[in-house]
Amino acid sequence: MLCLYFTRNIFNVQVENMNLRQIESLVSAYLHCKDAEKILNNAGSFIYTEAACPLMDEPMEQIYAVLIDGQDDETADWIYDLLQKGEAKAIYDLLQEGADNGNDPG
């Protein structure tokens, strides 16, 4: 399973300007990293798991950082919950609402 490595420097546009397909790609990559981490954890090899799982943490953290860039704490929490569920459309809608309201989606 391929887990893409994202850094915030790759994205030259603000997250509010991303289209739904871009958000779906980020969420998909995040979930693939989670799946890979589960497989490694279930493999039963302590040494392999300890060496490999931190490799999954970095891209997952970077994807999350891209999605919450410029958001307040409450919105970041919502995005995290939606990200865990794979709700790309809901994240997109939340970010668009925040962009329309000056980053205050409430």
Summary of the structure (lengths in Angstrom):
residues: 106
radius of gyration: 14.7
end to end distance: 37.6
largest distance: 48.7
contacts: 286
relative contact order: 0.19
helix: 74%
strand: 0%
